[in-house]
Amino acid sequence: MRPSSMSNPAASGEEQPHPYESEHPPVDLRRLDKALLARPSAARCYDVYLGGEHNFAIDRYFVRRQRKILPMIEDVARHNRNFLVRATRTAAEMGIRQFIDLGSGVPTSPNVHEIAEEYAPGENKVIYVDNEPIAVEHAERILKETGKPGQHMVFPADLREPDHLWRKLKALRPSEEEPNLVQIDWNQPICLLMVAVLHFVPRYREPEVWMRRFRQILPPGSVLVLSHLTADGVPEELVPQVEQFCRNYSRTTNELCHRSWDETRAFFGNMQMLEPGVTWTVQWRNDEEMAEWPRHIDPGESLGVCGVGYKPDASTF
């Protein structure tokens, strides 16, 4: 049974925020459909978890409620983000110079293009893909400051239609009218990132079908970077909390579901898994001493399972 204070927030006695109140407005609200701001956004809530400022009062209020269910949620988000950083570095060390970040969300430094540029300055192509208007507009602002025209860009699109998305990405070419578009070489390896994305795709949408299509489309030498929320293998007392945490997302713009380790492994098809295979986000190639923040937590408390799959040839998908 859901807490009554969640179904009727006023019952908690907390002051209700104006949905558009923000100390750091990320975009010009006059340009947005106000319906988009009537409910919390998964992308903006994730920004709150990571300590970002590009969110609204309605998002922060929702996060405060969620934190009461999973007090370690900020650490969970940070460990997930650190996995993205380590996986991107691994791809760059493998010589991959093209990156597509699906469901990239509100940018958080270090961003994928910043990590890639550490290894091969001026050689990387990075495309961020998201359909959340605030995430897209803020990403455009970030790239104006830290990106390079013609090499780094944000592309508004829905990842749930892989063939349509790929056709649109393949059609990107610089022109006199749009000289800053990024043209991907589809004969060269790509690092496809889908970090903390698929748990916002419910089972009835059959994401395994279009994940198979994504794997087919990737050129040989590519890698798939993926992480997912799970209640499988977590401390027993956390399972009902994870269930409640997911149910509450029905009040946002995105549903949220957890999947088992086997379901997450299946998203990689028959790709070759880079060591250490599918594991907790906090454990994937995390040889560095843990920073002061996030605090160290037991692997199962990270609530995230992840992996990096490698496609050696066209027959592997």
KOLKOL-917166 format. One line per field, with one value per residue (C-alpha): residue in three letters; chain; y, z, x. Coordinates in Angstrom, 1 decimal. Each point is the difference from the previous one (the first is absolute). Layout:
rest (ALA / ...)
kette (A / ...)
v (Y / ...)
w (Z / ...)
u (X / ...)
This chain:
rest (MET / ARG / PRO / SER / SER / MET / SER / ASN / PRO / ALA / ALA / SER / GLY / GLU / GLU / GLN / PRO / HIS / PRO / TYR / GLU / SER / GLU / HIS / PRO / PRO / VAL / ASP / LEU / ARG / ARG / LEU / ASP / LYS / ALA / LEU / LEU / ALA / ARG / PRO / SER / ALA / ALA / ARG / CYS / TYR / ASP / VAL / TYR / LEU / GLY / GLY / GLU / HIS / ASN / PHE / ALA / ILE / ASP / ARG / TYR / PHE / VAL / ARG / ARG / GLN / ARG / LYS / ILE / LEU / PRO / MET / ILE / GLU / ASP / VAL / ALA / ARG / HIS / ASN / ARG / ASN / PHE / LEU / VAL / ARG / ALA / THR / ARG / THR / ALA / ALA / GLU / MET / GLY / ILE / ARG / GLN / PHE / ILE / ASP / LEU / GLY / SER / GLY / VAL / PRO / THR / SER / PRO / ASN / VAL / HIS / GLU / ILE / ALA / GLU / GLU / TYR / ALA / PRO / GLY / GLU / ASN / LYS / VAL / ILE / TYR / VAL / ASP / ASN / GLU / PRO / ILE / ALA / VAL / GLU / HIS / ALA / GLU / ARG / ILE / LEU / LYS / GLU / THR / GLY / LYS / PRO / GLY / GLN / HIS / MET / VAL / PHE / PRO / ALA / ASP / LEU / ARG / GLU / PRO / ASP / HIS / LEU / TRP / ARG / LYS / LEU / LYS / ALA / LEU / ARG / PRO / SER / GLU / GLU / GLU / PRO / ASN / LEU / VAL / GLN / ILE / ASP / TRP / ASN / GLN / PRO / ILE / CYS / LEU / LEU / MET / VAL / ALA / VAL / LEU / HIS / PHE / VAL / PRO / ARG / TYR / ARG / GLU / PRO / GLU / VAL / TRP / MET / ARG / ARG / PHE / ARG / GLN / ILE / LEU / PRO / PRO / GLY / SER / VAL / LEU / VAL / LEU / SER / HIS / LEU / THR / ALA / ASP / GLY / VAL / PRO / GLU / GLU / LEU / VAL / PRO / GLN / VAL / GLU / GLN / PHE / CYS / ARG / ASN / TYR / SER / ARG / THR / THR / ASN / GLU / LEU / CYS / HIS / ARG / SER / TRP / ASP / GLU / THR / ARG / ALA / PHE / PHE / GLY / ASN / MET / GLN / MET / LEU / GLU / PRO / GLY / VAL / THR / TRP / THR / VAL / GLN / TRP / ARG / ASN / ASP / GLU / GLU / MET / ALA / GLU / TRP / PRO / ARG / HIS / ILE / ASP / PRO / GLY / GLU / SER / LEU / GLY / VAL / CYS / GLY / VAL / GLY / TYR / LYS / PRO / ASP / ALA / SER / THR / PHE)
kette (A / A / A / A / A / A / A / A / A / A / A / A / A / A / A / A / A / A / A / A / A / A / A / A / A / A / A / A / A / A / A / A / A / A / A / A / A / A / A / A / A / A / A / A / A / A / A / A / A / A / A / A / A / A / A / A / A / A / A / A / A / A / A / A / A / A / A / A / A / A / A / A / A / A / A / A / A / A / A / A / A / A / A / A / A / A / A / A / A / A / A / A / A / A / A / A / A / A / A / A / A / A / A / A / A / A / A / A / A / A / A / A / A / A / A / A / A / A / A / A / A / A / A / A / A / A / A / A / A / A / A / A / A / A / A / A / A / A / A / A / A / A / A / A / A / A / A / A / A / A / A / A / A / A / A / A / A / A / A / A / A / A / A / A / A / A / A / A / A / A / A / A / A / A / A / A / A / A / A / A / A / A / A / A / A / A / A / A / A / A / A / A / A / A / A / A / A / A / A / A / A / A / A / A / A / A / A / A / A / A / A / A / A / A / A / A / A / A / A / A / A / A / A / A / A / A / A / A / A / A / A / A / A / A / A / A / A / A / A / A / A / A / A / A / A / A / A / A / A / A / A / A / A / A / A / A / A / A / A / A / A / A / A / A / A / A / A / A / A / A / A / A / A / A / A / A / A / A / A / A / A / A / A / A / A / A / A / A / A / A / A / A / A / A / A / A / A / A / A / A / A / A / A / A / A / A / A / A / A / A / A / A / A / A / A / A / A)
v (0.0 / 3.4 / 2.6 / 2.4 / 2.9 / -0.9 / -0.4 / 3.3 / 2.1 / 2.6 / -2.7 / 0.0 / 3.6 / 1.0 / 3.2 / -0.6 / 1.5 / 2.0 / -2.4 / 2.6 / 1.5 / -0.3 / 1.8 / -0.9 / 0.0 / -2.3 / 1.3 / 2.8 / -1.3 / 2.1 / -2.4 / -3.2 / -1.6 / 0.5 / -3.5 / -1.3 / 1.6 / -1.1 / -3.2 / -1.0 / -1.0 / -3.1 / 1.8 / 3.1 / -2.3 / -1.8 / 3.4 / 0.7 / -3.4 / 1.0 / 3.4 / 2.0 / 3.3 / -0.4 / -1.2 / 1.5 / 0.0 / -2.7 / -2.3 / 0.8 / -0.6 / -3.4 / -0.9 / 1.0 / -2.5 / -2.7 / 0.5 / -1.0 / -3.4 / -0.5 / 2.3 / -1.1 / 1.1 / 2.7 / -2.5 / -2.4 / 2.7 / 1.0 / -3.6 / -0.4 / 3.2 / -1.1 / -3.2 / 2.1 / 1.9 / -3.2 / -1.7 / 3.0 / 0.1 / -3.7 / 0.6 / 2.9 / -2.2 / -2.6 / 2.6 / 0.7 / 3.6 / 0.1 / 0.1 / 0.1 / 0.6 / -1.1 / 1.5 / 2.3 / 2.1 / 3.2 / 0.4 / -0.8 / 0.7 / -1.8 / -0.5 / -2.7 / 2.5 / 1.3 / -3.5 / -1.0 / 3.2 / -0.9 / -3.0 / 1.4 / 3.8 / 1.1 / -3.5 / -0.9 / 0.2 / 0.0 / 0.1 / 0.4 / -1.3 / 0.9 / 0.9 / 2.1 / 3.6 / 1.4 / -2.6 / 0.8 / 3.8 / -0.2 / -2.4 / 2.5 / 2.7 / -2.2 / -0.9 / 3.7 / 0.4 / -3.3 / -1.7 / 0.3 / 0.8 / -2.9 / -2.4 / 0.2 / 0.5 / -0.8 / -1.6 / 0.0 / -3.4 / -3.0 / -3.1 / -2.4 / 0.0 / -1.2 / -0.2 / 3.4 / 1.4 / -1.5 / 1.3 / 3.5 / -0.3 / -1.4 / 3.0 / 2.5 / 1.8 / 3.5 / 2.4 / 3.7 / 0.4 / -2.2 / -0.2 / -1.2 / -3.4 / -3.1 / -2.6 / -3.5 / -2.5 / -3.1 / -2.2 / 0.8 / -1.2 / 1.8 / 0.1 / -0.1 / 1.1 / -0.9 / 0.7 / 0.1 / 0.1 / -3.4 / 0.0 / 2.8 / -2.4 / -2.3 / -3.6 / 0.3 / 2.1 / -3.0 / 1.9 / -3.3 / 0.1 / 3.4 / -0.6 / -2.9 / 2.5 / 2.4 / -2.8 / -1.0 / 3.6 / 0.6 / -0.4 / -2.7 / 1.2 / 1.9 / -0.2 / 0.2 / 1.6 / -0.7 / 0.2 / -0.7 / 0.2 / -3.4 / -1.6 / -3.3 / -0.8 / 3.2 / -0.3 / -1.7 / 3.0 / 2.3 / -1.9 / 1.5 / 3.5 / -0.4 / -1.1 / 3.0 / 2.3 / -1.3 / 0.3 / 3.7 / 0.8 / -0.4 / 3.6 / 1.2 / 0.2 / -3.4 / -3.5 / -1.8 / -3.7 / -2.3 / -3.0 / -3.1 / -0.7 / -2.5 / 2.5 / 2.5 / -2.5 / -0.7 / 3.6 / -0.8 / -3.0 / -2.0 / 2.9 / -0.8 / 1.5 / 2.0 / -1.0 / -0.2 / -0.8 / 1.0 / 1.2 / 2.7 / 3.6 / 0.6 / -3.0 / 0.4 / 0.7 / 2.1 / -0.5 / 3.6 / 0.8 / 1.3 / 3.7 / 1.7 / 0.4 / -2.2 / -2.0 / -3.6 / -2.3 / -3.8 / -1.1 / -1.1 / 3.5 / 1.6 / -1.5 / 0.2 / -2.8 / 0.9 / -1.3 / 0.9 / -2.3 / -0.2 / -0.8 / -1.6 / -0.7 / 0.5 / -3.4 / 0.9 / 1.6)
w (0.0 / -1.0 / 2.8 / 0.2 / 0.0 / -3.5 / -1.4 / 1.8 / 0.5 / 2.1 / 2.6 / 0.8 / 1.2 / -2.3 / -2.0 / -3.6 / -2.5 / -3.0 / -2.8 / -1.9 / 2.9 / -0.7 / 1.4 / -3.2 / -2.9 / -2.6 / -2.9 / -1.1 / 1.3 / -2.5 / -2.7 / 1.7 / 0.1 / 3.7 / 0.0 / -0.1 / 3.4 / 1.6 / 1.3 / 1.0 / -2.8 / 0.4 / -1.7 / 2.3 / 3.1 / -0.9 / -0.2 / 3.6 / 1.2 / -1.5 / 1.7 / -3.2 / -0.2 / -3.2 / 1.4 / 1.5 / 3.4 / -1.1 / -0.7 / 3.3 / 1.9 / -1.6 / 0.7 / 3.7 / 0.2 / -1.8 / 2.3 / 2.9 / -1.7 / -1.1 / 2.1 / -2.0 / -3.4 / -0.6 / 0.4 / -2.3 / -2.7 / 0.5 / -0.3 / -3.2 / -1.3 / 0.9 / -2.0 / -3.0 / 0.4 / 0.4 / -3.0 / -2.2 / 0.9 / -0.8 / -3.5 / -0.6 / 1.0 / -2.5 / -2.7 / -0.5 / -1.1 / -0.6 / 2.9 / -0.1 / 3.5 / -0.1 / 2.7 / 1.0 / 2.3 / 1.6 / -0.5 / 3.0 / -0.1 / -1.0 / -3.1 / -2.6 / -2.4 / 2.7 / 1.0 / -3.6 / -0.7 / 2.8 / -2.2 / -3.5 / -0.1 / -3.2 / -1.3 / 1.7 / -1.2 / 2.7 / -0.4 / 3.0 / -0.6 / 2.2 / -0.3 / 3.2 / -1.2 / 3.1 / -0.3 / -3.7 / 0.4 / 2.9 / -1.9 / -2.8 / 2.4 / 1.4 / -3.4 / -1.0 / 2.9 / 0.0 / -3.3 / -3.5 / -2.9 / -2.5 / 2.6 / 2.9 / -0.2 / 1.7 / -2.0 / 1.1 / -0.7 / 1.6 / 0.4 / 0.0 / -3.9 / -0.9 / -3.8 / -0.1 / 2.4 / -2.0 / -3.3 / 1.5 / 1.4 / -3.2 / -1.9 / 2.1 / -2.2 / 0.3 / -2.6 / -0.7 / 2.0 / 2.8 / 0.1 / 3.6 / -0.5 / 1.0 / -2.7 / 1.3 / -2.0 / 0.1 / -1.1 / 3.1 / 3.6 / 2.2 / 3.7 / 0.6 / 3.6 / 1.6 / 3.6 / 2.4 / -2.9 / -0.5 / 3.4 / -1.3 / -2.7 / 1.3 / -0.9 / -2.2 / -2.4 / -0.6 / 0.1 / -0.7 / -3.5 / -0.9 / 2.0 / -2.4 / -2.8 / 1.6 / 0.3 / -3.7 / -1.2 / 1.9 / -2.1 / 0.9 / 2.7 / 1.8 / 3.7 / 1.8 / 3.5 / 2.1 / 3.6 / 1.6 / 3.3 / 1.7 / 3.1 / -0.8 / 2.6 / 2.0 / 3.8 / 0.8 / 2.0 / -3.0 / -2.4 / 1.1 / 0.1 / -3.6 / -1.0 / 1.7 / -1.5 / -3.5 / 0.5 / 1.0 / -3.4 / -1.4 / 1.2 / -2.3 / -3.7 / -0.1 / 1.3 / 1.9 / 0.3 / 1.3 / -1.8 / 1.0 / -0.9 / -2.6 / -1.7 / 0.0 / -1.5 / -2.7 / -1.3 / -1.1 / -2.2 / -0.9 / 0.2 / 1.7 / 3.5 / 1.1 / 3.3 / 2.7 / -2.0 / 1.4 / 3.6 / 2.4 / -1.1 / 3.0 / -1.0 / -3.7 / -0.5 / 3.2 / 1.0 / 1.2 / 3.7 / 0.6 / 0.2 / 3.2 / -1.8 / -0.9 / 3.2 / -0.5 / 0.1 / -0.2 / -3.7 / 0.5 / 1.3 / -3.3 / -1.4 / -3.5 / -2.3 / -3.0 / -2.7 / -3.2 / -3.0 / -3.0 / -3.6 / -1.7 / -3.4 / -1.9 / 1.1 / 3.7 / 1.3)
u (0.0 / 1.3 / 0.6 / -2.9 / 2.3 / 1.1 / -3.5 / -1.0 / 3.2 / -1.8 / -0.7 / 3.7 / -0.2 / 2.8 / -0.2 / -1.0 / 2.4 / -1.0 / 0.9 / 2.0 / 2.0 / 3.7 / 3.1 / 1.8 / -2.5 / 1.6 / -2.0 / -2.3 / -3.4 / -1.9 / 1.3 / -1.3 / -3.3 / -1.0 / -1.5 / 3.6 / 0.6 / -3.2 / 1.6 / 3.5 / 2.4 / 2.2 / 2.9 / -0.3 / -0.4 / 3.2 / 1.6 / -1.2 / 1.4 / 3.4 / -0.1 / -0.7 / -1.8 / -2.0 / -3.3 / -3.1 / -1.7 / -2.5 / 3.0 / 1.8 / -3.2 / -0.4 / 3.6 / -0.4 / -2.9 / 2.0 / 3.0 / -2.2 / -0.5 / 3.6 / 2.3 / 3.1 / -1.5 / 2.6 / 2.8 / -1.8 / -0.2 / 3.6 / 1.3 / -2.0 / 1.5 / 3.5 / -0.6 / -0.8 / 3.3 / 2.0 / -1.7 / 0.5 / 3.7 / 0.2 / -1.5 / 2.4 / 2.9 / -1.1 / 0.3 / -3.7 / -0.5 / -3.8 / -2.5 / -3.8 / -1.6 / -3.6 / -2.2 / 2.8 / -2.1 / 1.1 / 3.8 / 2.2 / 3.8 / 2.0 / -2.1 / 0.7 / 1.7 / 2.2 / 1.2 / 0.6 / 2.0 / 2.4 / 1.2 / -0.1 / -0.5 / -1.7 / -0.7 / -3.3 / -3.5 / -2.7 / -3.8 / -2.3 / -3.5 / -3.0 / -3.7 / -0.3 / -0.1 / 1.8 / 2.8 / 0.4 / 0.1 / 2.4 / 2.3 / 0.1 / 1.1 / 2.7 / 1.3 / 0.2 / 2.4 / 2.0 / -0.8 / 1.4 / -2.4 / -0.1 / 1.4 / -2.4 / -3.8 / -3.3 / -2.8 / -3.6 / -1.6 / -1.7 / 2.2 / -3.0 / -0.1 / 3.5 / -0.3 / -1.6 / 2.6 / 2.9 / -1.3 / -0.1 / 3.5 / 1.4 / -1.6 / 2.0 / 2.5 / 1.4 / -1.3 / 0.1 / -3.2 / 1.1 / 3.8 / 0.2 / -1.7 / 2.0 / 0.4 / 0.6 / 2.1 / -2.2 / 2.8 / 2.1 / -0.6 / -2.4 / -0.5 / -3.7 / -0.9 / -3.3 / 0.7 / -2.9 / -2.4 / -1.7 / -1.6 / -2.3 / -1.3 / -2.7 / -0.2 / -3.1 / 2.1 / 2.3 / 3.3 / 1.8 / -1.3 / 1.4 / 3.2 / 0.6 / -0.4 / 2.5 / 2.6 / -0.5 / 0.5 / 3.2 / 3.2 / 2.5 / 2.4 / -2.7 / -1.0 / -3.3 / 0.1 / -3.0 / -1.2 / -3.4 / -1.8 / -0.5 / -1.5 / 1.7 / 2.8 / -0.5 / -0.4 / -3.3 / -1.3 / 0.5 / -2.2 / -3.3 / 1.6 / 1.2 / -3.6 / -1.5 / 2.7 / -1.0 / -3.7 / 0.3 / 1.4 / -3.5 / -0.4 / 2.8 / 0.3 / 1.6 / -0.8 / 2.7 / 0.6 / 2.8 / 1.2 / 2.0 / 3.6 / -1.1 / -2.3 / 2.8 / 2.5 / -2.5 / 0.3 / 3.5 / -1.0 / 3.1 / 2.4 / 3.4 / -0.1 / 3.0 / 1.4 / -1.4 / -3.2 / -3.4 / 0.4 / -0.9 / 0.6 / 2.3 / 2.2 / 0.4 / 3.8 / 0.0 / 3.6 / 0.4 / -0.3 / -3.5 / -0.3 / -1.4 / -3.3 / -1.8 / 0.6 / 0.9 / -3.1 / -0.4 / -0.3 / -3.6 / -0.9 / 1.0 / -3.2 / 1.5 / 1.2 / 2.2 / 2.3 / 1.8 / -0.5 / 2.4 / -1.0 / 3.0 / -1.7 / -3.2 / -1.4 / 0.1 / -3.1)
